[in-house]
Amino acid sequence: MKDREDQKGFSLVELLIVLAIMAVLGVAAVSVVGAVSGFRLNRCAKRIDSAIQESKVNALSGGEGWLTISRAENGDYYLQCSDGTTEHLTDSRIVISYCIEGEETEYLITPEKPMTLSFDAATGAFSSMDEDDEVYCKKVILRMGEWREVRIALVKETGAHMIE
């Protein structure tokens, strides 16, 4: 008969401890990835909100006050402002859409259909998105995956906006 010192392998207790450690590390990794994703989404929403405010101030100062969010063929989004700046907003991991007043339909920003917001220089209110019709954006929606979403609500009469 062989004694215990010659036997090779792991005990059940050792295997359970290793599995418990792996589970804790897995949960920690998922939490870190989720936090980084949320940070990226919030940073993008804050940049759009900031650009809306800058455009409104430009309009009320007597200049042009508008901004355009466009999407490139590779899925990246770009922000162009009336002050002449264009910047990379985010990559394709975030999807940006908008809703107009009177509808719940979400319109995706595509390479063919960018979204432009502009302001009335006299009042600071949002201007119509369509020259021929009275079409006003009521919210901008940013999504990352199925569960993460940030909305920027817009008030057409005052030009007010807030991240929800």
RODO-2510 file (C-alpha; in nm, 4 decimals, decimal comma):
residues 164
     n   res          X          Y          Z
     1     m     0,0000     0,0000     0,0000
     2     k     0,1231     0,3482    -0,0897
     3     d     0,1362     0,6122     0,1729
     4     r    -0,0163     0,9586     0,1292
     5     e     0,3112     1,1261     0,0345
     6     d     0,3261     0,9347    -0,2936
     7     q    -0,0253     1,0368    -0,4029
     8     k    -0,0472     1,3239    -0,6499
     9     g    -0,3360     1,5628    -0,7130
    10     f    -0,5374     1,8267    -0,5366
    11     s    -0,7740     1,7908    -0,2497
    12     l    -1,1327     1,9045    -0,2797
    13     v    -1,0654     2,1906    -0,0381
    14     e    -0,7755     2,3174    -0,2509
    15     l    -0,9897     2,3108    -0,5660
    16     l    -1,2732     2,4991    -0,3939
    17     i    -1,0335     2,7684    -0,2725
    18     v    -0,8913     2,8166    -0,6231
    19     l    -1,2418     2,8385    -0,7721
    20     a    -1,3469     3,0942    -0,5089
    21     i    -1,0427     3,3112    -0,5837
    22     m    -1,1129     3,2922    -0,9570
    23     a    -1,4758     3,3927    -0,9021
    24     v    -1,3740     3,6974    -0,6952
    25     l    -1,1212     3,8051    -0,9609
    26     g    -1,3810     3,7601    -1,2365
    27     v    -1,6361     3,9780    -1,0582
    28     a    -1,3718     4,2454    -1,0001
    29     a    -1,2730     4,2430    -1,3690
    30     v    -1,6349     4,2803    -1,4831
    31     s    -1,6846     4,5704    -1,2419
    32     v    -1,3761     4,7523    -1,3711
    33     v    -1,4822     4,7088    -1,7360
    34     g    -1,8308     4,8393    -1,6522
    35     a    -1,6907     5,1437    -1,4749
    36     v    -1,4634     5,2281    -1,7688
    37     s    -1,7559     5,1956    -2,0124
    38     g    -1,9741     5,4205    -1,7982
    39     f    -1,6955     5,6769    -1,7766
    40     r    -1,6576     5,6874    -2,1565
    41     l    -2,0343     5,7302    -2,2054
    42     n    -2,0605     6,0065    -1,9433
    43     r    -1,7563     6,1887    -2,0836
    44     c    -1,9139     6,1901    -2,4318
    45     a    -2,2480     6,3190    -2,2963
    46     k    -2,0724     6,5948    -2,1006
    47     r    -1,8798     6,7027    -2,4097
    48     i    -2,2007     6,7267    -2,6153
    49     d    -2,3733     6,9163    -2,3324
    50     s    -2,0782     7,1545    -2,3110
    51     a    -2,0821     7,2125    -2,6893
    52     i    -2,4549     7,2914    -2,6736
    53     q    -2,3861     7,5536    -2,4063
    54     e    -2,0939     7,7029    -2,6000
    55     s    -2,3068     7,7277    -2,9150
    56     k    -2,5877     7,8975    -2,7239
    57     v    -2,3448     8,1516    -2,5775
    58     n    -2,2033     8,2174    -2,9262
    59     a    -2,5543     8,2818    -3,0605
    60     l    -2,6449     8,5170    -2,7756
    61     s    -2,3146     8,7022    -2,8254
    62     g    -2,4144     8,7914    -3,1773
    63     g    -2,2233     8,5173    -3,3563
    64     e    -2,3377     8,1948    -3,5116
    65     g    -2,4613     7,9363    -3,2672
    66     w    -2,4838     7,5818    -3,3999
    67     l    -2,3291     7,2398    -3,3661
    68     t    -2,3384     6,9288    -3,5798
    69     i    -2,2819     6,5695    -3,4716
    70     s    -2,1911     6,3512    -3,7661
    71     r    -2,0921     5,9898    -3,8087
    72     a    -1,8103     5,8695    -4,0309
    73     e    -1,8256     5,5525    -4,2398
    74     n    -1,6119     5,3682    -3,9807
    75     g    -1,8703     5,4434    -3,7076
    76     d    -1,6790     5,7203    -3,5289
    77     y    -1,8677     6,0355    -3,4315
    78     y    -1,7441     6,3909    -3,4828
    79     l    -1,8564     6,7192    -3,3307
    80     q    -1,8364     7,0353    -3,5392
    81     c    -1,9158     7,3727    -3,3821
    82     s    -1,9893     7,7167    -3,5218
    83     d    -1,6563     7,8439    -3,3875
    84     g    -1,4887     7,6365    -3,6591
    85     t    -1,3661     7,3491    -3,4459
    86     t    -1,4136     6,9858    -3,5359
    87     e    -1,3246     6,7124    -3,2902
    88     h    -1,3473     6,3368    -3,2625
    89     l    -1,6297     6,2726    -3,0185
    90     t    -1,6294     5,8953    -2,9742
    91     d    -1,5862     5,5662    -3,1524
    92     s    -1,8474     5,3160    -3,2668
    93     r    -1,8884     5,1582    -2,9214
    94     i    -2,1285     5,4411    -2,8395
    95     v    -2,4397     5,4917    -3,0548
    96     i    -2,5911     5,8409    -3,0701
    97     s    -2,9515     5,9081    -3,1717
    98     y    -3,2104     6,1799    -3,1138
    99     c    -3,5859     6,2274    -3,0804
   100     i    -3,7903     6,5170    -3,2132
   101     e    -4,0875     6,6817    -3,0474
   102     g    -4,4195     6,5071    -3,0951
   103     e    -4,2607     6,1692    -3,1707
   104     e    -4,1025     5,8877    -2,9769
   105     t    -3,9129     5,7576    -3,2806
   106     e    -3,5368     5,7581    -3,2381
   107     y    -3,3382     5,8788    -3,5360
   108     l    -2,9871     5,7394    -3,5598
   109     i    -2,7111     5,9734    -3,6635
   110     t    -2,5670     5,8220    -3,9800
   111     p    -2,3048     5,9299    -4,2337
   112     e    -2,5924     6,0431    -4,4583
   113     k    -2,7977     6,2120    -4,1832
   114     p    -2,6036     6,4167    -3,9258
   115     m    -2,7815     6,6055    -3,6477
   116     t    -2,7555     6,9848    -3,6306
   117     l    -2,8726     7,2001    -3,3417
   118     s    -2,8830     7,5781    -3,3711
   119     f    -3,0005     7,8709    -3,1620
   120     d    -3,1990     8,1888    -3,2142
   121     a    -2,9614     8,4812    -3,1553
   122     a    -3,2302     8,6998    -2,9964
   123     t    -3,3768     8,4563    -2,7435
   124     g    -3,1301     8,1674    -2,7065
   125     a    -3,4092     7,9235    -2,7925
   126     f    -3,3409     7,6271    -3,0163
   127     s    -3,4070     7,6878    -3,3854
   128     s    -3,5947     7,4404    -3,6028
   129     m    -3,3886     7,1512    -3,7391
   130     d    -3,5706     7,1836    -4,0735
   131     e    -3,5941     7,5086    -4,2690
   132     d    -3,9285     7,4102    -4,4239
   133     d    -4,0963     7,2649    -4,1154
   134     e    -4,1080     7,3299    -3,7421
   135     v    -3,8976     7,0342    -3,6237
   136     y    -3,7270     7,0535    -3,2859
   137     c    -3,4989     6,8049    -3,1160
   138     k    -3,6235     6,7134    -2,7685
   139     k    -3,3465     6,4757    -2,6577
   140     v    -3,0136     6,3316    -2,7587
   141     i    -2,9591     5,9680    -2,6569
   142     l    -2,6215     5,8012    -2,6106
   143     r    -2,6074     5,4231    -2,5697
   144     m    -2,3314     5,1791    -2,5001
   145     g    -2,4443     4,8195    -2,5245
   146     e    -2,7904     4,7184    -2,4153
   147     w    -2,7838     4,8495    -2,0589
   148     r    -2,5984     5,1795    -2,0523
   149     e    -2,7793     5,4937    -2,1646
   150     v    -2,7468     5,8687    -2,1068
   151     r    -2,9973     6,1266    -2,2297
   152     i    -2,9596     6,4978    -2,2843
   153     a    -3,2998     6,6674    -2,2602
   154     l    -3,3532     6,9857    -2,4633
   155     v    -3,6147     7,2594    -2,4065
   156     k    -3,6904     7,4334    -2,7363
   157     e    -3,8409     7,7543    -2,5923
   158     t    -3,5452     7,8456    -2,3716
   159     g    -3,2492     7,6552    -2,5154
   160     a    -3,2073     7,4841    -2,1797
   161     h    -3,0484     7,1399    -2,1733
   162     m    -2,9655     6,8879    -1,9045
   163     i    -2,8061     6,5462    -1,8784
   164     e    -3,0531     6,2930    -1,7388
***
